[in-house]
Amino acid sequence: MARSNSKIIPESRHVLQQWKYEIAAEFGLAVGGGAGLGSADTEFAGELGAMGTGSGYGGSWGHLTSRENGSVGGEITKRLVAKAQEGLF
């Protein structure tokens, strides 16, 4: 079976991008920029300095370790599962 990363709901792309940067900020990971998220309403990003391009990395995630990147993806998955479970009850 071929693997596909296409979104079932294309409109979810923006929310997932926002979560990615919010979670990175919560974890204290220095990742700048993003898809127009420089002025996003993220609770912790401004305090941690993780948003914007001032970090010198220009929005790249390449300077982070696999473990750091994986922790962001894992947290996104945990939040998606929690939201789905809320809908079941």
Backbone as JSON Lines, residues from 0, in Angstrom:
{"i":0,"aa":"M","n":[0.84,-1.17,0.0],"ca":[0.0,0.0,0.0],"c":[0.89,1.24,0.0]}
{"i":1,"aa":"A","n":[0.61,2.16,-0.88],"ca":[1.39,3.39,-0.98],"c":[1.06,4.31,0.2]}
{"i":2,"aa":"R","n":[2.07,5.0,0.67],"ca":[1.89,5.91,1.78],"c":[1.68,7.33,1.24]}
{"i":3,"aa":"S","n":[0.73,8.03,1.81],"ca":[0.42,9.37,1.35],"c":[0.33,10.31,2.54]}
{"i":4,"aa":"N","n":[0.9,11.49,2.38],"ca":[0.81,12.51,3.43],"c":[-0.25,13.55,3.12]}
{"i":5,"aa":"S","n":[-1.14,13.24,2.18],"ca":[-2.17,14.2,1.84],"c":[-3.16,14.33,2.99]}
{"i":6,"aa":"K","n":[-3.67,15.54,3.17],"ca":[-4.61,15.83,4.25],"c":[-6.02,15.46,3.82]}
{"i":7,"aa":"I","n":[-6.74,14.8,4.69],"ca":[-8.13,14.47,4.42],"c":[-8.95,15.75,4.39]}
{"i":8,"aa":"I","n":[-8.63,16.66,5.31],"ca":[-9.29,17.97,5.36],"c":[-8.21,19.01,5.07]}
{"i":9,"aa":"P","n":[-8.13,19.51,3.84],"ca":[-7.06,20.45,3.47],"c":[-7.02,21.7,4.34]}
{"i":10,"aa":"E","n":[-8.17,22.13,4.87],"ca":[-8.22,23.32,5.7],"c":[-7.47,23.14,7.02]}
{"i":11,"aa":"S","n":[-7.18,21.9,7.39],"ca":[-6.49,21.63,8.66],"c":[-5.02,21.98,8.6]}
{"i":12,"aa":"R","n":[-4.49,22.2,7.42],"ca":[-3.06,22.48,7.26],"c":[-2.62,23.68,8.09]}
{"i":13,"aa":"H","n":[-3.39,24.76,8.05],"ca":[-3.04,25.97,8.8],"c":[-3.01,25.69,10.31]}
{"i":14,"aa":"V","n":[-4.0,24.98,10.81],"ca":[-4.06,24.68,12.24],"c":[-2.88,23.81,12.65]}
{"i":15,"aa":"L","n":[-2.55,22.82,11.85],"ca":[-1.42,21.95,12.17],"c":[-0.1,22.73,12.16]}
{"i":16,"aa":"Q","n":[0.06,23.64,11.21],"ca":[1.26,24.48,11.17],"c":[1.34,25.34,12.42]}
{"i":17,"aa":"Q","n":[0.23,25.92,12.83],"ca":[0.22,26.76,14.02],"c":[0.56,25.94,15.26]}
{"i":18,"aa":"W","n":[-0.03,24.77,15.38],"ca":[0.27,23.89,16.52],"c":[1.76,23.57,16.56]}
{"i":19,"aa":"K","n":[2.34,23.3,15.38],"ca":[3.75,22.93,15.32],"c":[4.62,24.02,15.95]}
{"i":20,"aa":"Y","n":[4.37,25.26,15.58],"ca":[5.17,26.36,16.11],"c":[4.84,26.66,17.57]}
{"i":21,"aa":"E","n":[3.58,26.52,17.96],"ca":[3.21,26.72,19.36],"c":[3.89,25.69,20.25]}
{"i":22,"aa":"I","n":[3.86,24.44,19.83],"ca":[4.46,23.37,20.62],"c":[5.97,23.54,20.7]}
{"i":23,"aa":"A","n":[6.59,23.91,19.59],"ca":[8.03,24.15,19.6],"c":[8.37,25.27,20.59]}
{"i":24,"aa":"A","n":[7.55,26.31,20.62],"ca":[7.77,27.4,21.56],"c":[7.59,26.93,23.0]}
{"i":25,"aa":"E","n":[6.56,26.12,23.25],"ca":[6.34,25.59,24.59],"c":[7.51,24.74,25.06]}
{"i":26,"aa":"F","n":[8.13,24.01,24.13],"ca":[9.27,23.17,24.46],"c":[10.58,23.96,24.51]}
{"i":27,"aa":"G","n":[10.53,25.24,24.15],"ca":[11.72,26.07,24.18],"c":[12.66,25.85,23.01]}
{"i":28,"aa":"L","n":[12.13,25.35,21.9],"ca":[12.95,25.11,20.71],"c":[12.99,26.37,19.85]}
{"i":29,"aa":"A","n":[14.18,26.78,19.46],"ca":[14.35,28.0,18.68],"c":[14.08,27.72,17.2]}
{"i":30,"aa":"V","n":[12.86,27.98,16.79],"ca":[12.46,27.83,15.39],"c":[11.77,29.11,15.01]}
{"i":31,"aa":"G","n":[12.25,29.75,13.96],"ca":[11.67,31.02,13.56],"c":[10.74,30.89,12.39]}
{"i":32,"aa":"G","n":[9.96,31.92,12.18],"ca":[9.12,32.03,10.99],"c":[7.97,31.08,10.98]}
{"i":33,"aa":"G","n":[7.71,30.53,9.83],"ca":[6.56,29.67,9.64],"c":[5.67,30.25,8.58]}
{"i":34,"aa":"A","n":[4.63,29.57,8.26],"ca":[3.72,29.99,7.18],"c":[2.87,31.16,7.64]}
{"i":35,"aa":"G","n":[3.49,32.34,7.65],"ca":[2.74,33.53,8.03],"c":[2.38,33.58,9.48]}
{"i":36,"aa":"L","n":[3.14,32.95,10.32],"ca":[2.79,32.88,11.73],"c":[3.56,33.86,12.58]}
{"i":37,"aa":"G","n":[4.25,34.8,11.97],"ca":[5.02,35.76,12.72],"c":[4.18,36.55,13.7]}
{"i":38,"aa":"S","n":[2.91,36.74,13.42],"ca":[2.03,37.48,14.32],"c":[0.95,36.57,14.9]}
{"i":39,"aa":"A","n":[1.2,35.3,14.95],"ca":[0.21,34.34,15.44],"c":[-0.03,34.54,16.93]}
{"i":40,"aa":"D","n":[-1.21,34.21,17.38],"ca":[-1.54,34.3,18.79],"c":[-1.05,33.06,19.51]}
{"i":41,"aa":"T","n":[0.22,33.04,19.82],"ca":[0.77,31.93,20.57],"c":[1.12,32.42,21.95]}
{"i":42,"aa":"E","n":[0.67,31.71,22.94],"ca":[0.79,32.16,24.31],"c":[2.23,32.31,24.77]}
{"i":43,"aa":"F","n":[3.1,31.37,24.4],"ca":[4.45,31.36,24.94],"c":[5.52,31.81,23.96]}
{"i":44,"aa":"A","n":[5.21,31.87,22.7],"ca":[6.23,32.12,21.69],"c":[6.96,33.43,21.91]}
{"i":45,"aa":"G","n":[6.26,34.48,22.24],"ca":[6.9,35.77,22.45],"c":[7.84,35.75,23.63]}
{"i":46,"aa":"E","n":[7.44,35.06,24.69],"ca":[8.26,34.99,25.89],"c":[9.55,34.2,25.64]}
{"i":47,"aa":"L","n":[9.44,33.16,24.85],"ca":[10.59,32.29,24.61],"c":[11.44,32.77,23.44]}
{"i":48,"aa":"G","n":[10.93,33.7,22.66],"ca":[11.67,34.2,21.52],"c":[11.78,33.21,20.39]}
{"i":49,"aa":"A","n":[10.86,32.27,20.3],"ca":[10.95,31.22,19.29],"c":[10.28,31.63,17.99]}
{"i":50,"aa":"M","n":[9.47,32.67,18.01],"ca":[8.8,33.08,16.79],"c":[9.61,34.18,16.14]}
{"i":51,"aa":"G","n":[9.39,34.39,14.86],"ca":[10.09,35.43,14.13],"c":[11.37,34.89,13.54]}
{"i":52,"aa":"T","n":[12.05,35.73,12.76],"ca":[13.26,35.28,12.09],"c":[14.51,35.73,12.79]}
{"i":53,"aa":"G","n":[14.4,36.24,14.01],"ca":[15.55,36.73,14.73],"c":[16.48,35.62,15.18]}
{"i":54,"aa":"S","n":[16.08,34.38,15.09],"ca":[16.9,33.28,15.57],"c":[18.06,32.98,14.64]}
{"i":55,"aa":"G","n":[18.02,33.5,13.42],"ca":[19.1,33.26,12.48],"c":[18.92,32.0,11.66]}
{"i":56,"aa":"Y","n":[17.88,31.25,11.92],"ca":[17.66,30.01,11.19],"c":[16.61,30.16,10.11]}
{"i":57,"aa":"G","n":[15.9,31.29,10.09],"ca":[14.96,31.58,9.01],"c":[13.84,30.57,8.85]}
{"i":58,"aa":"G","n":[13.37,29.97,9.92],"ca":[12.25,29.06,9.84],"c":[12.65,27.62,9.57]}
{"i":59,"aa":"S","n":[13.92,27.34,9.51],"ca":[14.37,25.98,9.26],"c":[14.33,25.15,10.53]}
{"i":60,"aa":"W","n":[14.0,23.9,10.37],"ca":[13.99,22.97,11.49],"c":[15.24,22.09,11.46]}
{"i":61,"aa":"G","n":[16.12,22.3,10.49],"ca":[17.27,21.43,10.28],"c":[18.3,21.45,11.38]}
{"i":62,"aa":"H","n":[18.35,22.5,12.19],"ca":[19.33,22.57,13.27],"c":[18.91,21.8,14.5]}
{"i":63,"aa":"L","n":[17.65,21.33,14.53],"ca":[17.15,20.57,15.67],"c":[17.48,19.09,15.51]}
{"i":64,"aa":"T","n":[17.59,18.41,16.62],"ca":[17.86,16.97,16.57],"c":[16.58,16.22,16.18]}
{"i":65,"aa":"S","n":[16.76,14.98,15.8],"ca":[15.6,14.14,15.46],"c":[14.7,13.99,16.67]}
{"i":66,"aa":"R","n":[15.29,13.88,17.83],"ca":[14.5,13.74,19.06],"c":[13.64,14.97,19.3]}
{"i":67,"aa":"E","n":[14.21,16.17,19.09],"ca":[13.45,17.4,19.29],"c":[12.32,17.52,18.28]}
{"i":68,"aa":"N","n":[12.62,17.24,17.01],"ca":[11.58,17.27,15.98],"c":[10.5,16.24,16.26]}
{"i":69,"aa":"G","n":[10.91,15.06,16.67],"ca":[9.97,14.0,16.97],"c":[9.08,14.32,18.16]}
{"i":70,"aa":"S","n":[9.62,15.04,19.13],"ca":[8.82,15.39,20.29],"c":[7.69,16.35,19.9]}
{"i":71,"aa":"V","n":[7.95,17.23,18.95],"ca":[6.92,18.14,18.46],"c":[5.83,17.34,17.74]}
{"i":72,"aa":"G","n":[6.24,16.45,16.85],"ca":[5.27,15.62,16.13],"c":[4.48,14.72,17.07]}
{"i":73,"aa":"G","n":[5.14,14.18,18.07],"ca":[4.45,13.33,19.05],"c":[3.42,14.1,19.85]}
{"i":74,"aa":"E","n":[3.76,15.33,20.2],"ca":[2.8,16.16,20.95],"c":[1.61,16.53,20.09]}
{"i":75,"aa":"I","n":[1.83,16.8,18.81],"ca":[0.72,17.07,17.9],"c":[-0.2,15.85,17.85]}
{"i":76,"aa":"T","n":[0.38,14.67,17.74],"ca":[-0.41,13.44,17.69],"c":[-1.21,13.26,18.98]}
{"i":77,"aa":"K","n":[-0.58,13.49,20.13],"ca":[-1.28,13.37,21.41],"c":[-2.47,14.32,21.48]}
{"i":78,"aa":"R","n":[-2.29,15.54,20.99],"ca":[-3.37,16.52,21.04],"c":[-4.5,16.15,20.08]}
{"i":79,"aa":"L","n":[-4.14,15.62,18.9],"ca":[-5.16,15.18,17.95],"c":[-5.97,14.02,18.52]}
{"i":80,"aa":"V","n":[-5.31,13.07,19.16],"ca":[-6.01,11.94,19.77],"c":[-6.92,12.42,20.89]}
{"i":81,"aa":"A","n":[-6.43,13.35,21.71],"ca":[-7.25,13.88,22.81],"c":[-8.5,14.56,22.27]}
{"i":82,"aa":"K","n":[-8.34,15.36,21.19],"ca":[-9.5,16.03,20.58],"c":[-10.5,15.0,20.05]}
{"i":83,"aa":"A","n":[-9.99,13.94,19.42],"ca":[-10.86,12.91,18.88],"c":[-11.61,12.19,20.0]}
{"i":84,"aa":"Q","n":[-10.92,11.93,21.11],"ca":[-11.56,11.24,22.23],"c":[-12.62,12.13,22.88]}
{"i":85,"aa":"E","n":[-12.4,13.43,22.91],"ca":[-13.4,14.35,23.44],"c":[-14.69,14.25,22.63]}
{"i":86,"aa":"G","n":[-14.55,14.05,21.34],"ca":[-15.72,13.96,20.48],"c":[-16.49,12.67,20.64]}
{"i":87,"aa":"L","n":[-15.86,11.66,21.21],"ca":[-16.53,10.36,21.38],"c":[-17.42,10.34,22.61]}
{"i":88,"aa":"F","n":[-17.16,11.19,23.56],"ca":[-17.9,11.14,24.83],"c":[-18.83,12.28,25.0]}
